Amino acid sequence: MNSFTCAWQKIIEVIGGSEVPEDHRHAENTVEWLVRLRPNANLALLLAALGHDIDRATPDRIRRESFDDYDAFKNAHAERSAALLAEIFSECGVEEAIASEACRLVRLHEVGGTPDADLLCDADSLSYFDVILPLYYQREGYEESLRRCVWGLRRITPGSQQYLTKMRQSAELQKLVTHALRIVEQEVECDTEPASTKTHELSDPYSVFRAEKITQGF
């Protein structure tokens, strides 16, 4: 067994033990979206896509309720996922350059900021809408799912947003995503910062709902 296969199997084993039922499918689906967006994705990107949320699959995972600030929570989650992957890469003897790059990408997977990190962020976000949203909606309901959709949409680069319209969703979920898109579009209209200076800027995903009455009646 080569080092890449070893790491791949160990990541799948850890994720398979997650208490969240969609975690395993999300990991694989993120890889699928990555390859769809970049068919020649390198080994570091592939490993990062598979293991980007590995923290969430462990018993002592980073928990939202431990943080007052959403950005801090997401950053801690990304850092711990990278640390867990580093241990697996070391155990499997993954080449240092590949291991280092994969961990760097995982640290950035919530915010992007480089072409490869943006790509991983897009694949992660598209997978949320593709395979996580239906189950998330069942558990959390409309309002929380709407907030999460808004946060997810704010992360996706314009070139990848086109894929959202091609996903097959129920009429109820289509309405939810359309509502979220309306909110994000209104944010953009009110934003005076040039779009070229922004990538996957992480901010409080719930802040927009302080003014959510503007969409009431949708």
C-alpha positions as CSV (number, residue, x, y, z in Angstrom):
1,M,0.0,0.0,0.0
2,N,1.5,3.4,-1.0
3,S,1.4,6.4,1.3
4,F,-1.4,8.1,-0.5
5,T,-3.7,5.1,-0.3
6,C,-2.8,4.6,3.4
7,A,-3.7,8.2,4.2
8,W,-6.9,8.0,2.1
9,Q,-8.1,4.9,3.9
10,K,-7.3,6.2,7.4
11,I,-9.2,9.4,6.7
12,I,-12.2,7.5,5.5
13,E,-12.0,5.3,8.6
14,V,-12.1,8.3,10.9
15,I,-14.9,10.0,9.1
16,G,-16.9,6.8,9.0
17,G,-17.1,7.1,12.8
18,S,-18.8,10.5,12.8
19,E,-22.0,11.0,14.7
20,V,-23.2,13.2,11.8
21,P,-24.8,10.9,9.2
22,E,-23.9,13.0,6.2
23,D,-20.3,13.5,7.0
24,H,-19.0,10.5,5.1
25,R,-21.0,11.4,2.0
26,H,-20.0,15.0,2.3
27,A,-16.3,14.1,2.3
28,E,-16.6,12.0,-0.8
29,N,-18.9,14.5,-2.5
30,T,-16.4,17.3,-1.9
31,V,-13.8,15.3,-3.7
32,E,-16.3,14.7,-6.6
33,W,-16.9,18.5,-6.8
34,L,-13.2,19.2,-6.7
35,V,-12.5,16.9,-9.6
36,R,-15.5,18.4,-11.5
37,L,-14.1,21.8,-11.0
38,R,-10.5,20.8,-11.7
39,P,-10.1,17.3,-13.3
40,N,-6.4,17.3,-12.9
41,A,-6.4,18.2,-9.2
42,N,-3.1,17.2,-7.5
43,L,-2.7,14.8,-4.6
44,A,-2.6,17.5,-1.9
45,L,-5.9,19.0,-3.1
46,L,-7.5,15.5,-3.2
47,L,-6.4,14.7,0.4
48,A,-7.5,18.1,1.6
49,A,-10.9,17.7,0.0
50,L,-11.4,14.3,1.6
51,G,-10.2,15.2,5.1
52,H,-11.1,18.9,5.4
53,D,-13.8,18.3,8.1
54,I,-12.1,15.4,9.9
55,D,-12.3,17.3,13.2
56,R,-16.1,17.0,13.0
57,A,-15.9,13.2,13.0
58,T,-14.1,12.9,16.3
59,P,-15.6,12.7,19.8
60,D,-13.7,15.7,21.1
61,R,-14.5,17.8,18.0
62,I,-14.6,21.6,18.1
63,R,-18.1,22.7,19.1
64,R,-19.9,25.9,18.1
65,E,-21.2,26.5,21.6
66,S,-17.7,26.9,22.9
67,F,-17.2,30.1,20.9
68,D,-18.8,33.5,21.1
69,D,-17.4,34.4,17.7
70,Y,-18.3,32.3,14.6
71,D,-15.1,33.1,12.8
72,A,-13.1,31.8,15.8
73,F,-15.1,28.6,15.8
74,K,-14.5,28.0,12.1
75,N,-10.8,28.8,12.4
76,A,-10.4,26.4,15.3
77,H,-12.2,23.7,13.4
78,A,-10.0,24.1,10.3
79,E,-6.8,24.2,12.5
80,R,-7.7,21.0,14.3
81,S,-8.7,19.2,11.1
82,A,-5.3,20.1,9.7
83,A,-3.5,18.9,12.8
84,L,-5.4,15.5,12.7
85,L,-4.5,15.1,9.0
86,A,-0.8,15.9,9.8
87,E,-0.8,13.0,12.2
88,I,-2.2,10.6,9.6
89,F,0.2,11.8,6.9
90,S,3.1,11.2,9.2
91,E,1.9,7.7,10.1
92,C,1.5,6.8,6.4
93,G,4.8,8.4,5.3
94,V,3.1,10.9,2.9
95,E,5.7,13.0,1.1
96,E,6.4,16.2,3.1
97,A,5.6,18.6,0.3
98,I,2.2,17.0,-0.3
99,A,1.4,16.7,3.4
100,S,2.4,20.3,4.1
101,E,0.3,21.6,1.2
102,A,-2.7,19.5,2.1
103,C,-2.7,20.8,5.7
104,R,-2.2,24.4,4.5
105,L,-5.3,24.0,2.3
106,V,-7.4,22.6,5.1
107,R,-6.4,25.5,7.3
108,L,-7.8,27.8,4.6
109,H,-10.8,25.7,3.5
110,E,-13.3,27.9,5.3
111,V,-12.0,31.2,4.0
112,G,-10.0,30.6,0.8
113,G,-7.5,33.2,-0.2
114,T,-5.4,31.5,-2.9
115,P,-6.5,29.8,-6.1
116,D,-6.3,26.3,-4.7
117,A,-7.8,27.3,-1.3
118,D,-10.7,29.0,-3.2
119,L,-11.2,25.8,-5.2
120,L,-11.4,23.7,-2.1
121,C,-13.8,26.2,-0.5
122,D,-16.0,26.1,-3.6
123,A,-16.0,22.3,-3.6
124,D,-16.9,22.2,0.1
125,S,-19.7,24.8,-0.3
126,L,-21.2,23.1,-3.4
127,S,-21.2,19.8,-1.6
128,Y,-23.1,21.4,1.3
129,F,-25.9,22.3,-1.1
130,D,-25.7,19.0,-2.9
131,V,-25.7,16.5,-0.1
132,I,-25.9,18.1,3.3
133,L,-28.7,20.6,2.9
134,P,-31.6,18.1,2.8
135,L,-30.6,16.4,6.1
136,Y,-29.6,19.7,7.7
137,Y,-33.0,21.1,6.8
138,Q,-34.8,18.1,8.4
139,R,-32.9,18.6,11.6
140,E,-32.7,22.4,11.9
141,G,-35.7,23.7,10.1
142,Y,-36.2,26.7,7.7
143,E,-34.7,29.6,9.6
144,E,-31.4,27.9,10.7
145,S,-31.0,26.3,7.2
146,L,-31.6,29.7,5.6
147,R,-28.8,31.3,7.8
148,R,-26.5,28.4,6.9
149,C,-27.3,28.8,3.2
150,V,-26.5,32.5,3.3
151,W,-23.1,31.8,4.8
152,G,-22.4,29.1,2.3
153,L,-23.4,31.3,-0.7
154,R,-21.1,34.0,0.5
155,R,-18.1,31.6,0.2
156,I,-18.7,30.5,-3.3
157,T,-16.8,32.3,-6.1
158,P,-18.9,33.6,-8.9
159,G,-17.6,31.1,-11.4
160,S,-18.9,28.2,-9.3
161,Q,-22.3,29.6,-8.4
162,Q,-23.6,28.4,-11.8
163,Y,-23.6,24.8,-10.5
164,L,-26.3,25.6,-7.9
165,T,-29.0,26.0,-10.5
166,K,-28.2,22.6,-11.9
167,M,-28.7,20.7,-8.6
168,R,-31.9,18.7,-8.2
169,Q,-33.7,19.8,-5.0
170,S,-37.2,19.6,-3.8
171,A,-39.5,22.6,-4.3
172,E,-39.2,23.5,-0.7
173,L,-35.4,23.5,-0.8
174,Q,-35.4,25.4,-4.1
175,K,-37.4,28.1,-2.3
176,L,-35.0,28.1,0.6
177,V,-31.9,28.5,-1.7
178,T,-33.6,31.2,-3.8
179,H,-34.4,33.1,-0.6
180,A,-30.8,32.8,0.5
181,L,-29.6,34.0,-2.9
182,R,-31.9,37.0,-2.6
183,I,-30.4,38.0,0.7
184,V,-26.8,37.6,-0.6
185,E,-27.7,39.6,-3.8
186,Q,-29.0,42.5,-1.6
187,E,-25.8,42.3,0.4
188,V,-23.8,42.7,-2.8
189,E,-25.9,45.7,-3.9
190,C,-25.3,47.4,-0.6
191,D,-21.6,46.6,-0.6
192,T,-19.3,49.5,-1.7
193,E,-16.1,47.4,-1.6
194,P,-14.8,46.4,-5.0
195,A,-15.5,42.8,-5.7
196,S,-11.9,42.2,-6.9
197,T,-10.6,42.7,-3.4
198,K,-12.7,40.0,-1.9
199,T,-12.3,36.2,-1.9
200,H,-13.9,34.0,0.7
201,E,-14.1,36.5,3.5
202,L,-15.4,34.9,6.7
203,S,-17.8,36.9,8.7
204,D,-20.7,36.2,11.1
205,P,-23.2,34.2,8.9
206,Y,-26.1,35.5,11.0
207,S,-25.3,39.2,10.9
208,V,-27.4,39.7,7.7
209,F,-30.5,38.6,9.6
210,R,-30.5,41.7,11.7
211,A,-32.0,43.3,8.6
212,E,-33.9,40.3,7.4
213,K,-37.2,42.1,7.3
214,I,-36.3,43.4,3.9
215,T,-37.0,40.0,2.5
216,Q,-40.2,39.3,4.4
217,G,-43.0,38.2,2.2
218,F,-40.8,36.4,-0.3
